[in-house]
Every structure is written in structure tokens, then in C-alpha cells.
Amino acid sequence: MKKWGFRIVVVILIAAAVIYGFVYFIHTLSHESTDDAYVAGTVVPIAAEVKGKVINVYINDNQYVDAGKPLLEIYQQDYFDLAKEKKDTISRLTSEENELAATIAEKEKTLTKTRANLDVAISEEDLAQKEVQRYDRLLKKDAVSQNQYDQMKSRWQVTVARRQAAVAAVDEAQAEVKTIEAKSTTQSFKIKEAQSAKDMAERDLTRTVVIAPISGRIAMKNVNPGKYVMQGQALLAIVKEDIWVIANFKETQIAKMVVGQPVEIKIDAYPAMKFSGHVDSLQTGTGSIFSLLPPENATGYFVKVVQRVPVKIIIDSKFDSQHPLWPGMSVVPTVDVSRQTGTKLSKK
């Protein structure tokens, strides 16, 4: 009886193994699975945009923050003083520009006056020249004396000198106006440069308060009050709650894989749980081709290696606070390739 009982148990075990193997074989014909997969998500590194000593930190490790909320504050007084200095510089340069404008207006009045004097000098010269010509005719007729003619010619020469002096005065006034206008143009550029410097100083002042760009949970917090930080130094990261799965399937597994196919997802951290999802897209290239040193098969000895194609899988299951999924967690997705529901590549 013991022998027969043992034999029956062995037969049952063998039959179960055969049945399980057959079912598994049938399952593998319509499903593709890989353990080279992980949870991915939006991770935004937060870095300091200005340097200085941290005086306040408003967040804790793993805390949830809303977009727009302050994360930390850097000492502001230095940046406040710099912004005030740049603002005072603009005020000084603007005053100088106004002074130049007033000087230009004054010089333009002087230029107008010198031009009027030039017109008068030209008229006097024309009149004196006509008198000289008339006296020259009279002298030839002995109607005037040589002394009278010489006096009239001397007056004409004086008007010529006055006209030349008036021309020189006009040229000088014009040169002064152009010089001051050039200084005014240069002053305008100085004001624009000072305005840009002031705007940058004010931006740096606002950057002393680091704001959360997105909503999510704090991760890799590496900042505390009293710490001196440099511009561009990483301080923490914010992990957004929208997650997906990146599964690196072998190139021999994606022949029947299309967008929209259902996926069963098992998480290593929760072995008793199963999550559902669907194929969102297939990367247009294997992982190795985008690596830092892509393979160059045309050189050296060639050894064929099965490549892997990253596949993005969207998780359809609702967020479970008791079983949260975070980027980096290991998963085992199984794609039902028997359902032809989409295209080979997503056009998104």
C-alpha cells in the first residue's frame, strides 16, 4: 500500500508538472515578459541659482510640496544692496542725461543766435560791397576823394571779417551740439546697460528664495540652514507622482508588440500585488545605440549580442497610498502580445 501510495503521488506530481509546463508554454506563445524593467518618473533636480548662505529651509525629507511654494531662502541683504546700487546708478545716469539734454537745448539756442548773426554779417557784407563798387565808380569820375573810397573799402573789409567770424561761430556751435548729442547717445547706452544690470540684480534678489517648480515629494535633500551654497549646486530633487514603467525587452521579443496592448505588472517590493497597464510606445532605437560609447561593429572582432529595446508602459491602476510606486523600483511586466490594438510606434 505504501508503494502504491508513493507511486500515485509521483504520478500526480508528474501530471501536474506536465500540465503546468504545457500551460506555461501556451502562455509564453502569447505573452512577453522581462525582469529588466523599472519604474520611471519625473524627477526635477533643484539647484541654487545664486550663491550665499542658506538662512531658512522650509521643507523636510520626503515631504509633499505644491508648485510655487518656497523651498529655502538664501541670505538676501547682499543682493538687496546690489540692486539698490544699480538703481541709484540709473538715477545718476538719468540725471546726467537730463543735464545733457538741457545743455543741447542751450547750445541749439546759441547755434540759432550765431546763424542769425551770420545772416546779419552776410547782409552787411553785401551792402558794404555794393557801396565799395559805387564808390569805385565815383572815384573814377572824381566825384569822391581817395580817402572816402579807402574808408568805404575798409568798412567792407570789416564786414568780410565779421562774416568769416560768424561762419566760424556757427561751425563751432554746430560742433558743440554734435559733441553733446554724441555724449547723450553714449549716455543712453550707459543707461540701458545699467538697466540690464539692475534687472539682473533684481532677478538675483528674487532667486534667493528657491521656489518649487512642480508639485511632488522632496528627495535627496542636501541643504540645511547655515550651509553656504554655490550657484548651480544641487540641493534637492522633487519627484512628481506621475510614473510609468521602462521595460527593456530583447529585440527578439518585440516582433508582435504594438501600442495599446495590455500589460500585467508585478512589483518586487509588493510580490502579492499586481498592477495593470498598457504599452505606450517603443523607443526608435536600442539602448546601446544611445549609450555614451555606442558599438562600432565594423571594427575589430564582431560578437553578436542580443540588443534590448526600451518600451514605455503606462500604469493604468490608480495610485495606492498603501503600495506607492516610486522611480527606480524593480518590476516584471508581462505584455499580452496576442492583442493587436495599435501601431508599432506611437506618433506622440
MIBA-382293 format. One record per residue (C-alpha): residue number from 1; residue in three letters; x, y, z. Coordinates in nm, 3 decimals, decimal comma. Each point is the difference from the previous one (the first is absolute). Layout:
N
REC	NUM	ALA	X	Y	Z
...
// end
This chain:
348
REC	1	MET	0,000	0,000	0,000
REC	2	LYS	0,287	0,238	0,081
REC	3	LYS	0,162	-0,070	-0,338
REC	4	TRP	-0,325	0,060	-0,184
REC	5	GLY	-0,063	0,317	0,196
REC	6	PHE	0,348	0,128	-0,084
REC	7	ARG	-0,050	-0,088	-0,364
REC	8	ILE	-0,331	0,183	-0,011
REC	9	VAL	0,155	0,311	0,152
REC	10	VAL	0,286	-0,011	-0,253
REC	11	VAL	-0,245	-0,042	-0,288
REC	12	ILE	-0,209	0,293	0,125
REC	13	LEU	0,310	0,219	0,033
REC	14	ILE	0,119	-0,092	-0,348
REC	15	ALA	-0,346	0,065	-0,146
REC	16	ALA	-0,016	0,338	0,177
REC	17	ALA	0,344	0,090	-0,128
REC	18	VAL	-0,098	-0,101	-0,353
REC	19	ILE	-0,322	0,200	0,018
REC	20	TYR	0,179	0,303	0,149
REC	21	GLY	0,272	-0,022	-0,264
REC	22	PHE	-0,257	-0,024	-0,279
REC	23	VAL	-0,197	0,295	0,137
REC	24	TYR	0,323	0,201	0,043
REC	25	PHE	0,106	-0,086	-0,355
REC	26	ILE	-0,335	0,113	-0,138
REC	27	HIS	0,026	0,316	0,211
REC	28	THR	0,345	0,084	-0,136
REC	29	LEU	-0,131	-0,019	-0,356
REC	30	SER	-0,229	0,298	0,061
REC	31	HIS	0,186	0,190	0,275
REC	32	GLU	0,342	0,165	0,024
REC	33	SER	0,163	0,074	0,333
REC	34	THR	0,329	0,143	0,132
REC	35	ASP	0,157	0,072	0,335
REC	36	ASP	0,213	0,279	-0,152
REC	37	ALA	-0,256	0,266	0,086
REC	38	TYR	-0,046	0,276	0,253
REC	39	VAL	-0,238	0,274	0,104
REC	40	ALA	0,080	0,336	-0,159
REC	41	GLY	-0,137	0,345	0,074
REC	42	THR	0,058	0,373	-0,011
REC	43	VAL	0,290	0,094	0,228
REC	44	VAL	0,089	0,370	0,002
REC	45	PRO	0,336	0,088	0,159
REC	46	ILE	-0,007	0,330	0,190
REC	47	ALA	0,320	0,206	-0,002
REC	48	ALA	0,094	0,339	0,140
REC	49	GLU	-0,012	0,278	-0,261
REC	50	VAL	0,203	0,238	0,218
REC	51	LYS	0,272	-0,052	0,259
REC	52	GLY	-0,027	0,081	0,367
REC	53	LYS	-0,075	-0,132	0,345
REC	54	VAL	-0,328	-0,184	0,053
REC	55	ILE	-0,196	0,166	0,280
REC	56	ASN	-0,333	-0,187	-0,021
REC	57	VAL	-0,108	-0,344	-0,121
REC	58	TYR	-0,376	-0,052	-0,025
REC	59	ILE	-0,015	-0,370	-0,092
REC	60	ASN	0,086	-0,337	0,153
REC	61	ASP	0,106	-0,334	-0,144
REC	62	ASN	-0,270	-0,175	-0,207
REC	63	GLN	-0,246	0,285	0,058
REC	64	TYR	-0,264	0,076	-0,262
REC	65	VAL	0,015	0,355	-0,141
REC	66	ASP	-0,223	0,191	-0,240
REC	67	ALA	0,134	0,184	-0,301
REC	68	GLY	0,084	0,362	0,080
REC	69	LYS	0,071	-0,061	0,369
REC	70	PRO	0,334	0,126	0,143
REC	71	LEU	0,254	-0,271	0,070
REC	72	LEU	0,286	0,197	0,156
REC	73	GLU	0,138	0,351	0,033
REC	74	ILE	0,352	0,133	-0,055
REC	75	TYR	0,134	0,309	0,178
REC	76	GLN	-0,147	0,297	-0,189
REC	77	GLN	0,167	0,313	0,135
REC	78	ASP	0,298	-0,011	-0,236
REC	79	TYR	-0,229	-0,035	-0,302
REC	80	PHE	-0,234	0,269	0,136
REC	81	ASP	0,293	0,243	0,036
REC	82	LEU	0,122	-0,084	-0,349
REC	83	ALA	-0,345	0,061	-0,149
REC	84	LYS	-0,022	0,335	0,184
REC	85	GLU	0,346	0,097	-0,127
REC	86	LYS	-0,102	-0,078	-0,359
REC	87	LYS	-0,321	0,200	0,047
REC	88	ASP	0,197	0,299	0,133
REC	89	THR	0,234	-0,028	-0,298
REC	90	ILE	-0,297	0,026	-0,235
REC	91	SER	-0,125	0,307	0,186
REC	92	ARG	0,342	0,166	-0,027
REC	93	LEU	0,035	-0,082	-0,369
REC	94	THR	-0,353	0,123	-0,068
REC	95	SER	0,078	0,330	0,172
REC	96	GLU	0,314	0,034	-0,212
REC	97	GLU	-0,206	-0,074	-0,310
REC	98	ASN	-0,250	0,271	0,096
REC	99	GLU	0,290	0,239	0,054
REC	100	LEU	0,134	-0,083	-0,343
REC	101	ALA	-0,344	0,056	-0,151
REC	102	ALA	-0,014	0,343	0,163
REC	103	THR	0,350	0,077	-0,128
REC	104	ILE	-0,103	-0,107	-0,352
REC	105	ALA	-0,300	0,232	0,016
REC	106	GLU	0,225	0,287	0,115
REC	107	LYS	0,257	-0,070	-0,272
REC	108	GLU	-0,274	-0,017	-0,263
REC	109	LYS	-0,116	0,345	0,109
REC	110	THR	0,359	0,122	-0,031
REC	111	LEU	0,017	-0,160	-0,345
REC	112	THR	-0,319	0,179	-0,103
REC	113	LYS	0,143	0,329	0,126
REC	114	THR	0,329	-0,048	-0,187
REC	115	ARG	-0,187	-0,083	-0,318
REC	116	ALA	-0,199	0,320	0,039
REC	117	ASN	0,324	0,194	0,052
REC	118	LEU	0,136	-0,166	-0,313
REC	119	ASP	-0,302	0,115	-0,199
REC	120	VAL	0,052	0,354	0,129
REC	121	ALA	0,371	-0,014	-0,082
REC	122	ILE	-0,073	-0,125	-0,352
REC	123	SER	-0,253	0,282	-0,054
REC	124	GLU	0,246	0,261	0,128
REC	125	GLU	0,273	-0,143	-0,221
REC	126	ASP	-0,225	0,012	-0,306
REC	127	LEU	-0,096	0,359	0,074
REC	128	ALA	0,360	0,105	0,063
REC	129	GLN	0,112	-0,173	-0,320
REC	130	LYS	-0,263	0,190	-0,200
REC	131	GLU	0,115	0,327	0,160
REC	132	VAL	0,360	-0,075	-0,090
REC	133	GLN	-0,102	-0,068	-0,358
REC	134	ARG	-0,199	0,327	-0,009
REC	135	TYR	0,289	0,196	0,153
REC	136	ASP	0,235	-0,159	-0,251
REC	137	ARG	-0,210	0,139	-0,286
REC	138	LEU	-0,018	0,340	0,169
REC	139	LEU	0,375	0,003	0,057
REC	140	LYS	0,059	-0,052	-0,368
REC	141	LYS	-0,220	0,305	-0,068
REC	142	ASP	0,179	0,197	0,275
REC	143	ALA	-0,334	0,032	0,181
REC	144	VAL	0,152	-0,124	0,328
REC	145	SER	0,345	0,024	0,145
REC	146	GLN	0,243	-0,284	0,034
REC	147	ASN	-0,028	0,030	0,375
REC	148	GLN	-0,377	-0,053	-0,011
REC	149	TYR	0,046	-0,301	-0,227
REC	150	ASP	0,265	-0,150	0,233
REC	151	GLN	-0,230	0,045	0,300
REC	152	MET	-0,287	-0,175	-0,179
REC	153	LYS	0,229	-0,284	-0,109
REC	154	SER	0,124	-0,036	0,356
REC	155	ARG	-0,362	-0,027	0,121
REC	156	TRP	-0,062	-0,273	-0,257
REC	157	GLN	0,306	-0,192	0,115
REC	158	VAL	-0,127	0,025	0,358
REC	159	THR	-0,335	-0,152	-0,106
REC	160	VAL	0,187	-0,282	-0,179
REC	161	ALA	0,191	-0,075	0,321
REC	162	ARG	-0,324	0,009	0,199
REC	163	ARG	-0,162	-0,241	-0,245
REC	164	GLN	0,296	-0,238	0,024
REC	165	ALA	-0,013	0,021	0,380
REC	166	ALA	-0,374	-0,071	-0,011
REC	167	VAL	0,061	-0,307	-0,220
REC	168	ALA	0,261	-0,124	0,244
REC	169	ALA	-0,240	0,056	0,290
REC	170	VAL	-0,272	-0,200	-0,177
REC	171	ASP	0,243	-0,285	-0,070
REC	172	GLU	0,114	0,003	0,362
REC	173	ALA	-0,358	-0,002	0,130
REC	174	GLN	-0,093	-0,286	-0,234
REC	175	ALA	0,303	-0,199	0,116
REC	176	GLU	-0,095	0,056	0,364
REC	177	VAL	-0,355	-0,119	-0,064
REC	178	LYS	0,122	-0,313	-0,179
REC	179	THR	0,250	-0,072	0,279
REC	180	ILE	-0,263	0,025	0,270
REC	181	GLU	-0,247	-0,204	-0,209
REC	182	ALA	0,266	-0,273	-0,029
REC	183	LYS	0,048	0,015	0,377
REC	184	SER	-0,377	-0,027	0,041
REC	185	THR	-0,008	-0,308	-0,225
REC	186	THR	0,282	-0,157	0,200
REC	187	GLN	-0,188	0,088	0,317
REC	188	SER	-0,309	-0,179	-0,132
REC	189	PHE	0,204	-0,316	-0,054
REC	190	LYS	0,141	0,034	0,350
REC	191	ILE	-0,352	0,024	0,138
REC	192	LYS	-0,107	-0,309	-0,193
REC	193	GLU	0,301	-0,194	0,134
REC	194	ALA	-0,077	0,122	0,351
REC	195	GLN	-0,365	-0,100	-0,046
REC	196	SER	0,107	-0,350	-0,106
REC	197	ALA	0,232	-0,021	0,300
REC	198	LYS	-0,282	0,115	0,229
REC	199	ASP	-0,242	-0,254	-0,149
REC	200	MET	0,255	-0,278	0,052
REC	201	ALA	0,064	0,113	0,357
REC	202	GLU	-0,374	0,000	0,069
REC	203	ARG	-0,032	-0,345	-0,158
REC	204	ASP	0,284	-0,127	0,218
REC	205	LEU	-0,179	0,150	0,300
REC	206	THR	-0,316	-0,196	-0,084
REC	207	ARG	0,209	-0,313	-0,057
REC	208	THR	0,114	0,006	0,362
REC	209	VAL	-0,335	-0,166	0,073
REC	210	VAL	-0,004	-0,340	-0,173
REC	211	ILE	-0,352	-0,089	-0,120
REC	212	ALA	-0,135	-0,347	-0,077
REC	213	PRO	-0,046	-0,020	-0,381
REC	214	ILE	-0,235	-0,300	0,021
REC	215	SER	-0,209	-0,181	0,259
REC	216	GLY	0,148	-0,315	0,144
REC	217	ARG	0,199	-0,154	0,283
REC	218	ILE	0,337	0,115	0,122
REC	219	ALA	0,290	-0,239	-0,062
REC	220	MET	0,377	0,011	0,050
REC	221	LYS	-0,020	0,308	0,224
REC	222	ASN	0,352	0,126	0,053
REC	223	VAL	-0,044	0,344	0,151
REC	224	ASN	-0,043	0,143	0,349
REC	225	PRO	0,005	0,350	0,154
REC	226	GLY	0,353	0,139	0,024
REC	227	LYS	0,133	-0,184	-0,303
REC	228	TYR	0,178	0,212	-0,262
REC	229	VAL	-0,111	-0,098	-0,348
REC	230	MET	0,145	0,085	-0,340
REC	231	GLN	-0,182	0,088	-0,319
REC	232	GLY	-0,108	-0,319	-0,177
REC	233	GLN	0,055	-0,221	0,306
REC	234	ALA	-0,258	-0,281	0,029
REC	235	LEU	-0,198	0,029	0,321
REC	236	LEU	-0,291	-0,243	-0,033
REC	237	ALA	-0,237	-0,160	-0,248
REC	238	ILE	-0,377	-0,006	-0,042
REC	239	VAL	-0,161	-0,324	-0,114
REC	240	LYS	-0,331	0,042	-0,178
REC	241	GLU	-0,271	-0,258	0,059
REC	242	ASP	-0,054	-0,077	-0,368
REC	243	ILE	0,189	-0,323	-0,063
REC	244	TRP	0,041	-0,260	-0,271
REC	245	VAL	0,205	-0,310	-0,069
REC	246	ILE	0,301	-0,033	-0,229
REC	247	ALA	0,043	-0,365	-0,102
REC	248	ASN	0,306	-0,104	-0,202
REC	249	PHE	-0,126	-0,289	-0,210
REC	250	LYS	0,230	-0,206	-0,217
REC	251	GLU	-0,022	0,081	-0,368
REC	252	THR	-0,130	-0,354	-0,056
REC	253	GLN	-0,300	0,074	0,224
REC	254	ILE	-0,147	0,306	-0,173
REC	255	ALA	-0,103	-0,156	-0,331
REC	256	LYS	-0,368	-0,010	0,102
REC	257	MET	0,012	0,291	0,245
REC	258	VAL	-0,217	0,300	-0,090
REC	259	VAL	-0,133	0,310	0,172
REC	260	GLY	-0,303	-0,052	0,222
REC	261	GLN	0,058	-0,363	0,096
REC	262	PRO	-0,092	-0,080	0,363
REC	263	VAL	0,279	-0,057	0,249
REC	264	GLU	0,002	-0,178	0,335
REC	265	ILE	0,252	0,159	0,236
REC	266	LYS	0,155	-0,166	0,303
REC	267	ILE	0,201	0,207	0,245
REC	268	ASP	0,289	-0,160	0,186
REC	269	ALA	-0,083	0,209	0,308
REC	270	TYR	-0,359	-0,134	0,006
REC	271	PRO	0,014	-0,362	-0,120
REC	272	ALA	-0,365	-0,062	0,081
REC	273	MET	-0,121	0,300	-0,202
REC	274	LYS	-0,071	0,023	-0,372
REC	275	PHE	-0,041	0,325	-0,192
REC	276	SER	-0,145	0,050	-0,345
REC	277	GLY	0,128	0,218	-0,282
REC	278	HIS	0,039	0,025	-0,375
REC	279	VAL	0,279	0,048	-0,252
REC	280	ASP	0,040	0,371	-0,076
REC	281	SER	0,291	0,007	-0,245
REC	282	LEU	0,317	-0,175	-0,115
REC	283	GLN	0,326	0,189	-0,018
REC	284	THR	0,130	0,054	-0,354
REC	285	GLY	0,334	-0,164	0,067
REC	286	THR	0,161	-0,245	0,238
REC	287	GLY	0,143	0,111	0,331
REC	288	SER	0,360	-0,061	-0,107
REC	289	ILE	-0,020	0,239	-0,295
REC	290	PHE	-0,071	0,290	0,238
REC	291	SER	0,270	-0,094	0,251
REC	292	LEU	0,308	0,211	0,065
REC	293	LEU	0,213	-0,234	-0,212
REC	294	PRO	-0,229	-0,156	-0,265
REC	295	PRO	0,122	-0,323	-0,160
REC	296	GLU	0,202	0,015	-0,320
REC	297	ASN	-0,045	-0,342	-0,156
REC	298	ALA	0,208	0,083	-0,308
REC	299	THR	0,325	-0,006	0,198
REC	300	GLY	0,175	-0,284	0,182
REC	301	TYR	-0,155	-0,337	0,068
REC	302	PHE	-0,377	-0,018	-0,018
REC	303	VAL	-0,197	-0,186	0,265
REC	304	LYS	-0,374	0,002	-0,048
REC	305	VAL	-0,189	0,109	0,312
REC	306	VAL	-0,376	0,008	0,030
REC	307	GLN	-0,099	0,367	0,033
REC	308	ARG	-0,277	0,141	0,217
REC	309	VAL	-0,265	0,251	-0,100
REC	310	PRO	-0,146	0,230	0,272
REC	311	VAL	-0,379	-0,015	0,012
REC	312	LYS	-0,204	0,260	0,188
REC	313	ILE	-0,292	-0,145	0,194
REC	314	ILE	-0,271	0,219	0,152
REC	315	ILE	-0,138	-0,117	0,336
REC	316	ASP	-0,379	-0,003	-0,010
REC	317	SER	-0,055	-0,103	0,362
REC	318	LYS	-0,095	0,282	0,234
REC	319	PHE	0,253	0,130	0,250
REC	320	ASP	-0,001	-0,212	0,315
REC	321	SER	0,131	0,185	0,304
REC	322	GLN	0,056	-0,334	0,173
REC	323	HIS	0,211	-0,126	-0,290
REC	324	PRO	0,159	0,310	-0,158
REC	325	LEU	0,219	-0,031	-0,306
REC	326	TRP	0,309	0,216	-0,025
REC	327	PRO	0,263	0,042	-0,273
REC	328	GLY	0,270	-0,263	0,005
REC	329	MET	-0,205	-0,289	0,141
REC	330	SER	0,050	-0,334	-0,177
REC	331	VAL	-0,296	-0,147	-0,186
REC	332	VAL	-0,080	-0,300	-0,219
REC	333	PRO	-0,245	0,096	-0,278
REC	334	THR	-0,178	-0,258	-0,213
REC	335	VAL	-0,145	0,119	-0,332
REC	336	ASP	-0,290	-0,180	-0,164
REC	337	VAL	0,125	0,008	-0,362
REC	338	SER	-0,298	-0,194	-0,129
REC	339	ARG	-0,209	0,318	-0,012
REC	340	GLN	0,064	0,218	-0,304
REC	341	THR	-0,137	0,333	0,124
REC	342	GLY	0,232	0,267	-0,136
REC	343	THR	0,301	0,081	-0,213
REC	344	LYS	0,361	-0,100	0,029
REC	345	LEU	0,114	0,347	0,101
REC	346	SER	-0,192	0,277	0,171
REC	347	LYS	-0,025	0,328	-0,193
REC	348	LYS	-0,017	0,208	0,317
// end
